[in-house]
Amino acid sequence: MREFSEIWSYLAQEPLLWLTATLAAYVAADAIFRATGKRPLANPVLIAVALLALLLGITGTPYGTYFEGAKFVHFMLGPATVALALPLHANRALVRQSALPLLAALLAGSLSAVLAALGIGWALGLDHATLLSLAPKSATAPVALGISENIGGSPTLTAVLVILTGIIGAIVATPLLNLLRIRDWRARGLAVGVAAHGIGTARAFQVNQTAGAFAGIGMGLNALLSAILVPLVIGVMF
Amino acid sequence: MIPDLTMLLLFQLSGEVLARALGLPLPGPVIGMGLLLGLLLARPAMADRLRDTASGLLGHLSLLFVPAGVGIVGHLGLLEQAGGAILLALAGSTIVAIATGAAVFVAVARLAGTPDA
C-alpha cells in the first residue's frame, strides 16, 4: 500500500478533491441547517464556508489550489443568473399588477443599501479599497463581483461581503419586518431580495411563496439596477 | 436537462458577447437573463421546457456561493483589523435597506391603490 502522503500529493494537485470537498461540505451544512429547523443563523453557506476554510487551514492548501476544483461550482452562477428569468416570467402578472410600488421600493432599497454601507463604513474609518469592495454587496454574487472589478474594488473581498450580507439579511428580515408591522408579503419579499440577493431570496421562499417570488424579482431587478447605480454613486462620492 | 442547460449557456454567451461588443456596464449573465425573459414573453411555451432545469439550479443557489465565500481565507488579515467596522457597515446597511424597501413598497402600494392581493 502506498504512503498516504504520496496519495495526498496526487489528490492535492487535482481539481477532483476540492470539487468533492465543496459539495460534501455543502451537503453536510445543509443537513445541519435542516436539523436545526432551518434557523437562519445555521445558514448552509456560512457553515460550508467555515468547514472548507478550516480544512484549507489544516491542510495548508492555498485558495488558488482550492479554487481550481471549486471553479466548476462557481461557474454555475452564470447559468443560474440567466435562469432567474424563469421566476421573473412566472410572476409577470404580479410584477405588472404591483409595478409602481415594486419599482419605487427597488430604487429606495438599492440606493439606501449602497449609501448606508458607504456612510457607515466611511464613518468607522474603512479604507478606500474596502469601501469600493463594499459598495455592490447587495447585488447577487456574479453581478457584484463584476461591479467591484469595474470600480476598482477587490472581487474576492466583495464575494465574502456579498455572502455575509445575504446571511445578515436572512437572519434579520423576519424579526425586523415583524417589528415594523409590515405584513404585505410582496413588500417583505421584495425588500429582502433587493437587500440580500439569493441568500435572502432562499430565506424568503422558506417563509412564504409570494415573498419568495417577490424576493426573486427584487434580486433580479437589483442585479440590473446595481450595475448602473453603484458606479454612478461611486463616481459622485469619490 | 442537457438541451436546457445548453440553452441557458447560449443566453449567457450571448449576454457576454453583447456586453463586450456594445461596451455595456452590465455583467453578461444579467443581459442573458434579460434576453431569456424577452424570449419567454414572446413564447411562453418555452418556460414549461426550461422549468425543471431552472428550478433545479435555483433550488441549490446557496451551493454556488460557497467557492467565492471560501475566498475569505485571503482576507483574514483585513477582517482581524477592521472586521467590526465591516460587520457594522454590512448589518446597518442591510437593516436600513430592508426597512426602507418594505416601507416604501407599502406606502406606494397604498397611494397607487394596489393593495395586498
Chai-1 contact restraints between the chains, C-beta under 6 A:
chainA,res_idxA,chainB,res_idxB,connection_type,confidence,min_distance_angstrom,max_distance_angstrom,comment,restraint_id
A,T22,B,V66,contact,1.0,0.0,6.0,A-B,restraint_1
A,Y26,B,L63,contact,1.0,0.0,6.0,A-B,restraint_2
A,Y26,B,V66,contact,1.0,0.0,6.0,A-B,restraint_3
A,P44,B,S62,contact,1.0,0.0,6.0,A-B,restraint_4
A,V45,B,S62,contact,1.0,0.0,6.0,A-B,restraint_5
A,V45,B,F65,contact,1.0,0.0,6.0,A-B,restraint_6
A,V45,B,G69,contact,1.0,0.0,6.0,A-B,restraint_7
A,A48,B,V66,contact,1.0,0.0,6.0,A-B,restraint_8
A,V49,B,G69,contact,1.0,0.0,6.0,A-B,restraint_9
A,V49,B,V70,contact,1.0,0.0,6.0,A-B,restraint_10
A,L52,B,V70,contact,1.0,0.0,6.0,A-B,restraint_11
A,A53,B,V70,contact,1.0,0.0,6.0,A-B,restraint_12
A,A53,B,V73,contact,1.0,0.0,6.0,A-B,restraint_13
A,L56,B,V73,contact,1.0,0.0,6.0,A-B,restraint_14
A,Y63,B,V73,contact,1.0,0.0,6.0,A-B,restraint_15
A,Y63,B,G74,contact,1.0,0.0,6.0,A-B,restraint_16
A,A70,B,P67,contact,1.0,0.0,6.0,A-B,restraint_17
A,V73,B,P67,contact,1.0,0.0,6.0,A-B,restraint_18
A,H74,B,P67,contact,1.0,0.0,6.0,A-B,restraint_19
A,M76,B,L64,contact,1.0,0.0,6.0,A-B,restraint_20
A,L77,B,L64,contact,1.0,0.0,6.0,A-B,restraint_21
A,G78,B,Q12,contact,1.0,0.0,6.0,A-B,restraint_22
A,G78,B,P29,contact,1.0,0.0,6.0,A-B,restraint_23
A,P79,B,L8,contact,1.0,0.0,6.0,A-B,restraint_24
A,P79,B,L9,contact,1.0,0.0,6.0,A-B,restraint_25
A,P79,B,Q12,contact,1.0,0.0,6.0,A-B,restraint_26
A,A80,B,L57,contact,1.0,0.0,6.0,A-B,restraint_27
A,A80,B,L64,contact,1.0,0.0,6.0,A-B,restraint_28
A,T81,B,P29,contact,1.0,0.0,6.0,A-B,restraint_29
A,T81,B,M33,contact,1.0,0.0,6.0,A-B,restraint_30
A,V82,B,L8,contact,1.0,0.0,6.0,A-B,restraint_31
A,V82,B,F11,contact,1.0,0.0,6.0,A-B,restraint_32
A,V82,B,Q12,contact,1.0,0.0,6.0,A-B,restraint_33
A,V82,B,P29,contact,1.0,0.0,6.0,A-B,restraint_34
A,V82,B,G32,contact,1.0,0.0,6.0,A-B,restraint_35
A,V82,B,M33,contact,1.0,0.0,6.0,A-B,restraint_36
A,V82,B,L36,contact,1.0,0.0,6.0,A-B,restraint_37
A,A83,B,L8,contact,1.0,0.0,6.0,A-B,restraint_38
A,A83,B,A54,contact,1.0,0.0,6.0,A-B,restraint_39
A,A83,B,L57,contact,1.0,0.0,6.0,A-B,restraint_40
A,A83,B,L58,contact,1.0,0.0,6.0,A-B,restraint_41
A,L84,B,M33,contact,1.0,0.0,6.0,A-B,restraint_42
A,A85,B,M33,contact,1.0,0.0,6.0,A-B,restraint_43
A,A85,B,L36,contact,1.0,0.0,6.0,A-B,restraint_44
A,A85,B,L37,contact,1.0,0.0,6.0,A-B,restraint_45
A,L86,B,A54,contact,1.0,0.0,6.0,A-B,restraint_46
A,L88,B,L37,contact,1.0,0.0,6.0,A-B,restraint_47
A,H89,B,L37,contact,1.0,0.0,6.0,A-B,restraint_48
A,H89,B,L40,contact,1.0,0.0,6.0,A-B,restraint_49
A,H89,B,A47,contact,1.0,0.0,6.0,A-B,restraint_50
A,S98,B,T114,contact,1.0,0.0,6.0,A-B,restraint_51
A,L100,B,V108,contact,1.0,0.0,6.0,A-B,restraint_52
A,L100,B,A112,contact,1.0,0.0,6.0,A-B,restraint_53
A,P101,B,F105,contact,1.0,0.0,6.0,A-B,restraint_54
A,P101,B,V108,contact,1.0,0.0,6.0,A-B,restraint_55
A,P101,B,A109,contact,1.0,0.0,6.0,A-B,restraint_56
A,A104,B,V104,contact,1.0,0.0,6.0,A-B,restraint_57
A,A104,B,V108,contact,1.0,0.0,6.0,A-B,restraint_58
A,A105,B,G101,contact,1.0,0.0,6.0,A-B,restraint_59
A,A105,B,V104,contact,1.0,0.0,6.0,A-B,restraint_60
A,A105,B,F105,contact,1.0,0.0,6.0,A-B,restraint_61
A,A108,B,T100,contact,1.0,0.0,6.0,A-B,restraint_62
A,A108,B,G101,contact,1.0,0.0,6.0,A-B,restraint_63
A,A108,B,V104,contact,1.0,0.0,6.0,A-B,restraint_64
A,G109,B,A97,contact,1.0,0.0,6.0,A-B,restraint_65
A,G109,B,T100,contact,1.0,0.0,6.0,A-B,restraint_66
A,G109,B,G101,contact,1.0,0.0,6.0,A-B,restraint_67
A,S112,B,V96,contact,1.0,0.0,6.0,A-B,restraint_68
A,S112,B,A97,contact,1.0,0.0,6.0,A-B,restraint_69
A,S112,B,T100,contact,1.0,0.0,6.0,A-B,restraint_70
A,A113,B,S93,contact,1.0,0.0,6.0,A-B,restraint_71
A,A113,B,A97,contact,1.0,0.0,6.0,A-B,restraint_72
A,A116,B,G92,contact,1.0,0.0,6.0,A-B,restraint_73
A,A116,B,S93,contact,1.0,0.0,6.0,A-B,restraint_74
A,A116,B,V96,contact,1.0,0.0,6.0,A-B,restraint_75
A,A117,B,A89,contact,1.0,0.0,6.0,A-B,restraint_76
A,A117,B,S93,contact,1.0,0.0,6.0,A-B,restraint_77
A,I120,B,A89,contact,1.0,0.0,6.0,A-B,restraint_78
A,I120,B,G92,contact,1.0,0.0,6.0,A-B,restraint_79
A,G121,B,A89,contact,1.0,0.0,6.0,A-B,restraint_80
A,L124,B,A85,contact,1.0,0.0,6.0,A-B,restraint_81
A,L126,B,A82,contact,1.0,0.0,6.0,A-B,restraint_82
A,L126,B,A85,contact,1.0,0.0,6.0,A-B,restraint_83
A,A141,B,F65,contact,1.0,0.0,6.0,A-B,restraint_84
A,A141,B,A68,contact,1.0,0.0,6.0,A-B,restraint_85
A,P142,B,P29,contact,1.0,0.0,6.0,A-B,restraint_86
A,V143,B,P27,contact,1.0,0.0,6.0,A-B,restraint_87
A,V143,B,V30,contact,1.0,0.0,6.0,A-B,restraint_88
A,G146,B,P27,contact,1.0,0.0,6.0,A-B,restraint_89
A,T156,B,G71,contact,1.0,0.0,6.0,A-B,restraint_90
A,T156,B,G74,contact,1.0,0.0,6.0,A-B,restraint_91
A,L157,B,H75,contact,1.0,0.0,6.0,A-B,restraint_92
A,A159,B,A68,contact,1.0,0.0,6.0,A-B,restraint_93
A,A159,B,G71,contact,1.0,0.0,6.0,A-B,restraint_94
A,V160,B,G71,contact,1.0,0.0,6.0,A-B,restraint_95
A,V160,B,I72,contact,1.0,0.0,6.0,A-B,restraint_96
A,I163,B,F65,contact,1.0,0.0,6.0,A-B,restraint_97
A,I163,B,G69,contact,1.0,0.0,6.0,A-B,restraint_98
A,L164,B,L90,contact,1.0,0.0,6.0,A-B,restraint_99
A,T165,B,L90,contact,1.0,0.0,6.0,A-B,restraint_100
A,T165,B,T94,contact,1.0,0.0,6.0,A-B,restraint_101
A,I168,B,L90,contact,1.0,0.0,6.0,A-B,restraint_102
A,I168,B,A91,contact,1.0,0.0,6.0,A-B,restraint_103
A,I168,B,T94,contact,1.0,0.0,6.0,A-B,restraint_104
A,G169,B,T94,contact,1.0,0.0,6.0,A-B,restraint_105
A,V172,B,I95,contact,1.0,0.0,6.0,A-B,restraint_106
A,A173,B,I98,contact,1.0,0.0,6.0,A-B,restraint_107
A,L176,B,I98,contact,1.0,0.0,6.0,A-B,restraint_108
A,L177,B,A102,contact,1.0,0.0,6.0,A-B,restraint_109
A,I182,B,A102,contact,1.0,0.0,6.0,A-B,restraint_110
A,I182,B,V106,contact,1.0,0.0,6.0,A-B,restraint_111
A,D184,B,V106,contact,1.0,0.0,6.0,A-B,restraint_112
A,D184,B,D116,contact,1.0,0.0,6.0,A-B,restraint_113
A,A187,B,A102,contact,1.0,0.0,6.0,A-B,restraint_114
A,A187,B,F105,contact,1.0,0.0,6.0,A-B,restraint_115
A,A187,B,V106,contact,1.0,0.0,6.0,A-B,restraint_116
A,R188,B,A102,contact,1.0,0.0,6.0,A-B,restraint_117
A,L190,B,F105,contact,1.0,0.0,6.0,A-B,restraint_118
A,A191,B,I98,contact,1.0,0.0,6.0,A-B,restraint_119
A,A191,B,G101,contact,1.0,0.0,6.0,A-B,restraint_120
A,A191,B,A102,contact,1.0,0.0,6.0,A-B,restraint_121
A,V194,B,G101,contact,1.0,0.0,6.0,A-B,restraint_122
A,A195,B,T94,contact,1.0,0.0,6.0,A-B,restraint_123
A,A195,B,A97,contact,1.0,0.0,6.0,A-B,restraint_124
A,A195,B,I98,contact,1.0,0.0,6.0,A-B,restraint_125
A,G198,B,L61,contact,1.0,0.0,6.0,A-B,restraint_126
A,A202,B,S62,contact,1.0,0.0,6.0,A-B,restraint_127
A,A223,B,V30,contact,1.0,0.0,6.0,A-B,restraint_128
A,L224,B,V30,contact,1.0,0.0,6.0,A-B,restraint_129
A,A227,B,P25,contact,1.0,0.0,6.0,A-B,restraint_130
A,A227,B,L26,contact,1.0,0.0,6.0,A-B,restraint_131
